[in-house]
């Protein structure tokens, strides 16, 4: 399923103070909008809906990320419609609509919304109201309200793209959020667990709260992978997903992609999940001759399921022949595609062993890989 995100950032945010719209103010060393965009970057392309006057700030905040800038409208609903229209030429299956002022949103919440969309046309995170509720007037308590069934709404609010686009087109206006638009159109919306950390920056006091959350020590993990395959009969080798012509082939139970195997084991290692053999035993005939893309995609999906983002991977191929440099860019692109990463987060390089050892004698190829996983 193809997913895109609409980040609504056209507001003025005057209640937050600071002299500039809150989305462009610094927060723990970066603009608020940058934190928000980076949270959604692993999940697909993004549309950042902005005020026309803010384009320079938006371009700076979005630098290097898969973001399209779109001018918004006078109200939130109009800005969302502008974001939906920007996706119409190549529509996604699902769209996530998020307030830019929620920079602390976690990958766990985003994934929960996407998983719920497998069975429903709409889903959104929320927190059950647990505090007592009062009414008041002139600084005095005037009554109480039953909190049963009440929820504190959060974003991202996710929908089937075609359904929410039609709902917005038909809505008369004045909705508090996209869930209200969806429900007016008769679309059911599933509640998924929100998080207290997914706060919305509204007033000046929210900046230090958000900064404290973002500066909290992340869970950063490193994993290493090492693999070797010997040469045998053949007219090509498969390295990092690319078929490279060569006078001999690499031998192995699968396609013997030594580079991809090393990266896969590095990701498994960072997760303390053993190696490829644990997940795809060579004793199982099903994996005979299997493409290594299956293994790498499984490792990447397992990392995401655990709440981790793959920050980068680095693999070194050790061989005398074939020459790797002419193919390195294509290898990086293929590995990035399989793992769902930006190409700039994947490194493929090569070295020789100065004619020493089995690689120097051209008996086989070795690969060494490192993977970095990050959980907010």
Steps between C-alpha positions, in 0.01 A plus 500: 500500500630843402488757780547877495482759777352848503665724761282804568724800567321807361388645833643805673526347851475837674420352841847345513669841493855537376429742217497233225257214431568219745577242229816690403622573854802303626431199721789295642728633227267465199185669373178343630404406144826313445433267792151430366617435145774265615245299697300432183788466252532118538136447400487659155481832317373807684307813409576798722215751482630849578413869504639662183709739708682209666654334195866579588458357850317197361767430240767509769306269731426250221851488353603147400162344575234373252273803547276696262413853609142617440337830590218463750174683563349728763376208710619151582242321285601705196866419563424128523307519173803666340718216626258239368490672162880492480485119527223454245722448194667196656264414787615282789290221646515658845564853620610615844393854600707649780537831682852639461483614864517138622876444449533228763281244321660156509536236233295270723194726474542548125527125441196433720291731280625334181436152635143594594441625144536142377149435636336844510471810279611725785713482814635750750690497831337620819537486878210414729401784733588389854477825697179625657322760285349820638308790362582844632410865492667808652775281645254276685406134442142487379459129432651174381486297180511127445835406339381156383566449131698822461832505314773758439556508125847497348655479154598350258150419387517243223255416224450326173603781264202485264251488787636800692548703181132447416397576858689831502356597162146446632544656846334839563789622718556577865625156605736480797718236333507240223330237714194724514511540123522123458216426739277758331551301181407177679853361523573298815820600682692256717667630819859386555706570813654846509794607715541773758822603328305581184419844636394796287705817541248776567642744755853609601502249786477210255843565347706387800272198546550393139873568514536278807325217316709537186825524693424181694761239425402292201542124473783472247622157396790386282523163332776332301474238230767291328455251220710299255412310183738303278523515125375218280362452151297787356504810284396762758484585867214664693632773727279736702205408281678565171591239238865564407658313205800288608681192385388304806198498729467499876382179661241484776166362611319816380626738230824542700475881513782545747446876539129479566553211742747706702260798521212271596704346780605848617134599542417172674804550722389847607167348599668206680314273257781267397574462130338404171526131584273544801223657293556316170660161584700349211346165592165626369472426124281810451805724529713312244603756240288772663574862420670675790255788467260283701744485791590869501140616475406273793780646715397858415133430572592333830696811602205724418259270685720542810473878471846559348598712203796383296722807515765368263675187376858467377640197319853431378552234233842334517619355170751533218238451229248607380555874531232650724535876449320512160198329658500654849238771432255248355563266794426777749178590319381139498579444868326829590191393305477167680541657845280802428783748566640807333797408280716732709459265796657203320873464434660235280877502454774250428858414581748229414706292741824583316509151346506343847274219619210333320369828359849587376520162327159578346339196660198697621357830624453623856284782629494699823198713590380732776144617564379775733147481642335783691186501712378841627 
